[in-house]
Amino acid sequence: MNPNSDNQNHPELDGQLETAVWAVLSDPVPADAIERVKQRAYSAATVRSTTTSHPVDSRRYPVVLRFAVAASVLAAIVSGFALIGIPFENSNVYAQAVKRLESLTSMVCQVQFSSTGTLNEMVSMEGYQRVVYLAPSQHRIENDRLRTVQIIDRKQNRIVLLQEDTKQAIVMEGPSALVLDATSPARLIEALLHHFRVDRIGDESVKSLGTQMRDGVTLEGYESTLGGEVVRAWFDVETLAPVIVAVRFEIPAHMNDGEPVPMWRIMSDIQMNVDVSEDQFSTTLPNGFESLVVSEDPQDLSPAKLDDVIEMLRLCAQANESKFPLWLSIGDSTGTQMEILSKFAASLENQVHNGTESEKAAALESAQEFGAAIGRAIAFQFSMKPENDWNYFGGAELNQSNRPLFWYSPEADDQYTIVYADLKTKQVTRAELPAQPDAVVRPESSRNAVRVSTPRFELPANAIDDFAKLQAIRERGRQAEVEYLDLGRMREFRESQVTFVPGEEIVMQEVDSSWKPDRDGSSSRFAFLKEFTHLKGLNLMHLYLTQNDLDTIGSLTSLQRLSLSGVYVFDSSSRRMIGDDLTRLSSLKSLELLDLSQSNFVGGLKHMQELPRLHTLYLGSFEHLNDASIGELSVLKNLETLVLAPVYATNPKTTVTNAGLESLKDLSRLRTLYVGYHGKWTLPIDQLRELLPGVDVRSPVEGVSQTR
């Protein structure tokens, strides 16, 4: 197939709907949504809006546009499809756990994204969401970072999205609400109940994941597969309650510039059968909120057809200075139809800002019409199989004469349909196909537009990262309420020999590698951390620490996440961390995630054997990593995720050889290995995959030409 084409054989819908919404909302849909959307698709309708008499604040309108456009794309994809539709012995824990799930009346949990299926490995740009569930049909989703609350009532077929800061509300009812409901993180709860049932005890599609320790609690895990959907659940062996639940979905290769991206949506901090007030689930607008009511218009529920693709291309050219998309992809990378849609929606902001109420409503409607057209075109594209020989040739302009835009074989035979840049069609035989036009060649770097890069250390959105707020907490004696501190982001703790004043020109300055802060090396600037007795996460990235500071950190026994990336240790002079410094952390028995990136010690990783719960380790931009260092990792028996990105020097004693890579096989619980990119010095990805067949080996720029 042509490299500008993104169509392959797609017998199932799994992974497709979440991808569509990813591109518009940057909020992937869990895989469990697929079956629910299929069941409800016949009643789905596109989203159109009518405004109430209340004026719509233009500052909030872009959020409204994004939400509504996403809804129209999703609804159109759904309606555009012709609808079709390690074994373990019976475990006492499993049997009792699923019986307890049958009595579920309510649940409260946190939801996050992860690229590996392990908790806290990666935090999405929008952070965590808090989900409150009241059986059987009410949900409340709170996003602290966006300051939004979404309330879903399935009995009423009604969804209300409240924007707390701006007092703006979006109301959806009927079929449109059903479609958006399918993307909700509350669907993870349904996935849990759907997969883990009493009637599946002994089912061969449920596999044991063994046991693990977390926060001093023994967990027993199981993985269930139903209809291509994968759900992992870890249960407390004592209480039989779920502790972690992960649902897998994937951004498929054919709609992501050739690179599939597996992702997980994870529930944690789960509380079952708690008292929740029904008032939390009221879909009546609170006083003071302005509303935008989304009404229903009949949706074309017929299978998507060629005319839908032509209409989408016409709208793209109309919105893009007569230029067609460079390539068709679900991602919103440069030149795609999704990028053109995003720009078109953004262009309407001025109309919303200065227009009348009817003009504002018209702007929203035109954006939704564009979204619906793209959705139906995507549905048609998904229906193409390799034998349809779909070829799209980007770089054309509207009405360019005799310029083929794409062609395909509708019946997968010798007969082809050509669509030209004037949007006229022609039927020809295979032998009559014209020469392929000079199309824009997709840059190889764009293959990674949605590719998950090497993960970074993150703390939850509720982490304290403001110095004034930190001081206020200490003054009020509320340290025990704080779980996460991000000192690395507080400029008051940063020390540097280079000064920079915002607004001034940046100039090159010579620096002294042995520079140290002008304070006593025996001091303990961070002694106050001992006041935070329930601290779970701490970021000290790029700060200067003394030995006494390291002792203070080592005394924080409740820590689960710690970043010492790029820190300097100083006394008479300053230096990067060395292996012996890790001995001061040996009391952190609860530590699960540790970031030692940008360190440069040759040995000493063996000291981490004193950390029994450590399951995620970052060694990004790690200087002097060699075979001996890699071999020392074998003491980390519970390591599941490893970021290994060494910075190579010319000294063979500070490089990783094949012998060092072999030692990674000793990490029996390793599930995901990220390999940093360092040009010709990058660790051999293919060799690592052969050595570690059960490990997902990833590189952030996999597929990039070796000449780059």
N, C-alpha and C positions, 0 to 999 in steps of 0.2 A: 504493500500500500504506500501511497505518497506520504512523505514525512510531514506534510501539512494537514494530513487527515487524522482525526482522533476517533475513528470508529472501528470497533472490533465486534466479536460475537458476544452478545450480552443476553444470555438466556434468563437471567434473574434481575430483579430490580435492586437487590441488596447493594448498598453503597452509592446509589445514584442520586436519590433524593437528598441525602445529607450533603452531597457535593454541591448540588445546586444552591442550597441555602448558605453553605460555607462561603461561596464566592460573593454573596450579597450581604449577609449578616455577619460574616466572620464568626459564625456560631454553628459548628457542625451538628448535624442531626444524628442521634444515636441510631444504631442499626435496627433496634427494636421498633422504630417508627415505621419501617417499611411495611410490615404486614398490616399494621393498623391503618395506614394510609390506603393500602389496597382495599381493605374492607369498607372504607368510607368514601372511596374515590367517586363512586357513582353519584354521591350527593354533593361532591365538591363543586364550588363555584368560584369564579375569579373574584377578586376583591375590588370593589369600587367604593367611592366614598361620597358622603354628603356631609357637609359641615352643619353644626348647630348654629344657633344665633350668636354663640360666643366667638369672639375673634381668636385666631390662632397666632400665637406669638411666633414671629419669624425665627427667633433664636432656637426654638424647639423643632421647627418644621423639618430640617434635614433628617432628624431622627425619625420623624413620622414618615418621611419619604422612603427612607431605607427600610423601615419595617413593612410598609405597604408594598413596595416593589418586591421584596423577598417573598411576601405572601402570594403575589401574582405569579412570580416565576414558579414557585412550588406547586400552586394549584394547577397551572397549565401543564407542567410535566406530568403530574398525576393523571389528569384527565386526558392527556394526549396518548397514553398507552392503551393498547387493546388489552384489557385486563385478563390475566390468566393466573392464573394463579402460580483413653486407656481403661479399659473396663475395670471397675473395682467391685470387690465383694460387698455385699450389703453391709453398710456402716451404721452402727447404732447412732452415731452423731448425726449423720445425714438424715436418717429416718426421723429422729426426734426434732431436728432443726426444721425440716419441711413441715412437720405437723404444727410446730409453733407458728410458722408463717401463715398457716391456714386461719389462725385466730387474729390476724393483723387487723387492727381498727384504725391506727394512726401511726405516722412515722415522721421523724425529723432527721434530716441528714445534710451533709455538705456534698457538693458535686464539683468536680474539677476535670480537666483534660490531662491525659498522659500519653506519651508516645510509646510506652512499653507495657502498660498495664499494671505498673507498680505505683503505689501511692507516693505523692510528693516528688516524683521524678521530674515533672515539668508542670508549670503553672501557666495557664493561658493568659493572654493579654487582658482578658476581662476578669481574671482571678476566679474566686470561688463563687458558687451560687448556693444559697440555703433553700432547701426544699422542705415544705411542710405538707403532709398528705393526710387527708381525712377520708377514710373509706366510706363509700366506694367510688366517689366521683369528684372530689374537690381537691384542688392543689393550690399552693401558694409558693411562688419562686421569687426569692429576694436576691438582688445583685447589689452588694454594697458599693462596688467600685463605680457602677453606672448609676447608682441611686434609683433603681427601678424596682417595682413590685408587679409581678404578673399573677393574676388570679384566674383560675380555670374552674368553671362549673359545668360538668358534662351533662348534667340533667337539663340545664338551661341552654346548652350549646352556646355558651357565652364566655368570652375572654375579655378581661380588662387589664390593660397595661398602664400602670401609674408611674409617671415621672415625678418623683418626689420634689426635687429642687425647683422644677418649673411649673408644678401644679397643672400638668398637661396629661390628659387621659386618652387612650385609644381604645375604642370599644369594638369588638367583633362578635357577630352573632351568626348562628346557623352554620351552613356548610363551610364558610370561610373560617370560622372558629375551629371546626373539626380539623381542617388542614393544618392550621398553625399549632393546634394542640399536639399534632403528631410529631412536632419538632421539640417538644418540651423536655427538659431534663427530668421531669417527673416520670417520664416513660421508663426510666431505669428501674423504678419501683415495680412497674408492671412487668418488666423483663425478668426481674427477680422472682416474682410470683408465678410467671408463666413457665419458667425453666425449672424451678425447684418446687415440685409438687409431690404429694404422697404417691400418686399413681405412677411416678417415674422412679421410685425406689428400685434399684437393680437394673435400670435402663442402661444399655451398653453405650449410649451416647453421652453418658455422664461419667467423667473420669476423675480419679482422685489426684489432687495436687500435693498430697502429703500434709505435713504440719509445719508451722513456723511460730516463732515467738515475736510478739509485738507488745510493747508496753508491759512486759511481764506476764502477758496472757498467752496461753497456748491456743493457736488457731488451727482449724482443720479446713483444707480447701478443696473445692470441686470445680470442675469446668464442664459446662453443659453446652451442647450444640443442637440447635433446632432450626431447620430451614436455612442453614448457612449463617445463622446468628450465633455468636459465641459469647457466653456469660461466665465469668469466674466469680465465685463467692467464697469468702473465708468466714467460718463460723467460730465463735467462742465455744470451746468444748465444754465449758462449765454452764454457761447461761443458755447456750444453743442459739444465741442471737447472731445475726449477720454483723460483721465488723467492717468488712471491705467488700464491695461489689463492683465489678468492672465489666462493661459492655463494649465489645469490639465493633468498630466500623472501619471503613477504608475509603480514602479518596482514590478511585480507580485510575490506573495508568492511562487509559485512553482519554480521560477527561482531565488529566493533569500533566500535559506536556510529556507523556511517556513514562512518568515515574509514579508508581503507586505509593500512597502514604498511609500505612496502617496507623490507626489512632484508637484510643480507649477513652471512654467516659466513666468516671469512677465516683462511687458513693463512699463516704466515710463519716465518722462521727455519728453513727446511726443510733437513733433512739426509737424503740418500738413501744407502741401502745401507751403513748404519753398523753396527758391531758392537753388538748388544744381547744381554744375557743372557736366556735363556729363564726363568730364575728370577723375573724381573720379572713374568712372566705367570702365575704359579702361582695357581690359584683355591683352593688349600688355605689355610684360615684360619691366619694367624700365631699363634704362642703368645700367650696373654693376651687375645685378642679374644673378646667375647661375640657370639653370632650370633642373628639372627632369620631363620629359613628360610622362604621364601615358596614355598608348594606350589601345586599345580594343582587346580582344580576345573573341570569342563566349562563352557564358555562358550556362551551362546546365540548361534549364528552365523547365525541367520535375519535377514532384513532388519528394521530397526527399524520399529515400528508405533505407532499412536496410543496403545495401552496403555502403552508405554514413557514417553511424554510425561506421561500421567496419573499414572503411578507417581512420576516425578520431581517433579511438582507436589505430590503428596501428601507426599513426604518433605520438600520445601522448607517447606510449611506446617507440618508437624509439628516441624520444627527452628526455625521462625521465628515462634513465637507465633501460629500459624494464619494468617499472612500469606503470600500467594503472592509470587513475584518481581515487582518493579515492571516489569521488562522482561526479555526473554530475549536474552542476549548471551554470547559466549564470553569477553569481558573480565570482570574481577572488580571492576568499578566498583560503587558503592553500589546496592543493590537487585537485582542480578543473581543468578541461581542459583549462579554460581560464588562470589560473595561469601558467600552463605548456606552453601555447602559449606565454605568456609574457616573461617567462624565455628563451624560444627558440629564440624569437626576440632579446632579450638582448645579447644572446650568439653570435649573428652575428656581433656585433659591432666591434670585433677584425678583422673579415674578411673585413669589410667595411674600417676599419682604415688602414690596411696593404695591402689590395688586389688591383688588377688591376681594371680598369673600368668594365670589363666583370664580374669579381668576385663580385664586388659591386652590379651589376645588378642581378647576380644570387642569392645573399643573399636576396635581396628584393623580388625576385620572389618566393623563397622557403618559405619565411615568409608569403607571400600572399597565396600561395597554402595551407599552414597549416590553415590560417584563413578561406579560402573558405571551407575547409573540415569541420571545426568546425561549420561554418555557416549552411551548409546543414544538419549536424547532429542535430543541434539545431532545425531546421525546422522539421525534422522527429520527434524529441522528442515532439515538440509542438502539433503534430498531434495525439499524444496518448491521449486517454480518460480513465477514471477510469476503464471502462469495458475491456480495453485492458490489464489490470493487469500487467503493466510494473514494473519490479523489477531489480534494478541494485545493484551489490554486489562489492563494492570497496575493494582495498587491494590486488588484484591479480597481477601477473607478466606474461609477455608474454611467451607463450608456457608452462605455468604451466599445467600439465596433469590433465585431468578430472575435471578442476575447472570451474564451471559455472561463467560467467562474468555478464550476464543478460539474462532474458527471458521475453517474453510477448506473448499475444494472438492476432495475426494479425487481426482476424475476430471477436474478442470478443466472442469466443465460447470455446469449450472443447479442441481445438487444439492449441499447443504452439510451439514457436520457441525458442530454447536455443542457445546462443552464448557462446562458451567456450573461455578460456584464450589463446588457440592457434588460435583463430579467426575462427574456424570452427563452422558450425551450425548443429543443429539436430532438427528434427520435432518429437514431442511427444504429448501424450494426457495429460490432467491435472493430471490424476492418475499416470502417469509415470514421473512426475517432480521429480528431485532428492531433497534431503534435502538441505535446504538453507545453503550455505557455511558461515564460520565465516568471516563476512565482517567488515571492519573498521567502528566503530560506530561514527557518526558525533558528535563532542563535542557540548554540548548545547550552549556554548559561541559563536560558529561560526554562530548561527542563527542571530546574530546581526552584521555580517560582513559588511552589507551595510545599516543596520538600522540607521536611523537618530538619533543621540544622542541629548542630551539637547543642544539647540542652545547657542551660545556664542555671546557676543556683538562684532560687527564688524563695521568698517568704510570702505567706498569705497576705491578702489585701489589708487585713487589720493590723499588720505589723506597725509598730511605732517607728516612724522614720523622720520625725520632726523634733529638733532639740528642745524647742519651747514646750512642746507637748510632753516630752520626757521629763523636763524639769517640773512641770505642773503635777505630773503623776507622783513624783518623789515628794513634792511639797505637801500633797494631800495624803501621803501614806498609802497609795493604792498600788504599790509595786506587785503585790501578790495577785492582782487581776491581770497582769500583763503576761502574755505567752510568747510574743515575738518582738524582737528588737532589731532594727536595721541601722546600726551605728555607722556602717560603711557609707550610708547616704547622707549622713549629717556632716555638713561642712565644718561644724565646730570641732569635730574630732580628726579632721584631715590635717596633716602636717607635710609641708613640702618646701624644698629650697627654691622652687620656682613660684613666683607670685603672679597672679593673673587677676586683673580687674575687669569685670564684665563691661563690654563696650569699648575697651581699649584694643589696639592692634596687637595681634599675637606675633611675637618675634622669637627667633631661635635663641636659646640660652645654653651656655655650657654648664653641665652639671657634674657634681662630684659623686661618684658611685659609693663613697664611704660616708656621705653626709648623714647626720643623725639629728634628731630634734634637740633643741636647746633646753633640755631638762635632765634631771638625774636618772641615770640608767637603772638605778635600784628602786625607782618609784613604781607606783601602781596606779596609773591613771584610771583604770577600769575597776578598781576595788568596789565601786558602788554596785557592780553587777550582782554581788552577793545579796543585795536587797531584794532581787527579783527571784523569789523562791520557787515560782512555777514556770520558769522560762523554758520554752520548748524549742525556740529557734533563735539563732544569733548570727548576724552578718557583720564581720569585721574586715571586709574586703579592703585591701590596700592601706590598712592602718599600720602605725608603728607600735609595737608591743615590747614590753620588757619581760624578763623572766618572771617577775612577780605577776604581771598581767596574765601570762600563760598559766600560772598557778591558780589565779582567780577563775579563769575559764575552766580549768580542770576540776574546780569545786562545784560547778553548776551541773549537778548530777541528773537534773530533769531534762537536760538538753537532748533533743532528737535530731536537730538540724544545725549544722555549724559550717560557716564559710571562713576559711583562713586564706582565701585566694589572694596572692600577691602581697601578703603581709611581710613586714620587716621586723626583725628582732634586733634590739640594740642594747648595748651596755657601754663599753668604751668606744665601740664603733657600731655601724649597722650592717646587717646581712640578711639574706633571705633565710627562711626556715631551713633547718637541717633535721635529719632523721631523729636525733636524740631529743629534739623538742617535743616529739610525739609522745614521749614517755610521760609528759606532764598532763596528758589527756586520758591516761589509763583508767581514771575513775568514772568516765562518761559511759556507764554501762547501758544507758538508754539510747545512745547515739545511733541513728539509723542512716543519716546522710551526712557526708563530709566532703567539703570542697577544698582540695589542696592545690588547685591550679596555680600556675605561675610560681612554682617552687623549684629549687634546683639542687636538692640533695640526691646523692647517688644511692645511698642505702638508708635503711631505717623504717621502711614501710612495714617491716615485720612487727614493729611495736604496736600496730593496730590490731594485733591478735587479742589485745585486752578489751576490744570493743565487740562483744558477742552479737549485738543486734545490727551491726553495720551492714546495710544491704545495697547502698548506692555510694559510689566513690568517684569524684571528679579529679582527674589528673590532666587537665587541659593545659597546653603551653607549658609542659613540665620539662624543665631542662635537666640534662644529665640522666635521664631515664635509660637504664641499660638492662641487660639480661638478668643481672643479679636482682635488680629492683623488681622486675616483673616476676621473678621466681618467688620473691617474698610475699607476693599477693596470695599465694596458695594458703596462707594461714587464715585468710578471710573466708571461712566456710559458708557464711550466709550471703556472700556477695551476689547480687542479682543484676545490677546495672553498673557498668564501668565505662567511664569516659577516658579514653586513652589517646592523648594528643601530644606526644613528645616533640620537643624542639631539638632537632639533630644538630650536632656539631661534627667537625671533621675527625675528631678523636674516636677511634673505634670502641674505646672503653665507655663512651657515652652514647652508644646507639643500641638499638634493639635488633638482634639477629634472629634467624630462624629458630635457634635453640631457645631463645627467650619466648618466642611466640608459642612454642610447643608446651611451655609450662602453664599456659593459660588453660590447658585441658584439665588441670587440677582443680579449677574452680567449678565444682560440680553443680552449683546452683545458679551459675551465670546464665542469664536469659537474653541480655542486650548488651552489645559492645559498640560504642561510638568510637570511630577512628577519625582523628583530626586530619585536615588536609595540609600538607606541607610540600607541595610540588612533587619532585622526584623522590623526596624522602618519605612520602606517605607510606604507612604500613600497607603491605599487599592485601587488599580486600579479599580477592578470590582465594588466596591461600588461607586466610583466616577463616573463611566460610568452610573450606574443606577440613580444617583442623577442628572447627567447632560447629558441627552440623546441627546441633540443637540450639545454637545461639543466633539471634538476629543481629548480624554485623552490618553497621551502617556507617556511611561517610556523608558529610553535609554537602559535598559537591560531586557525588558519584555520577558518573556519566560525562563530566566535563573533560574536554579534550586534553590529552597529556601535553599538548603543545602550549597550553595556556599557562 
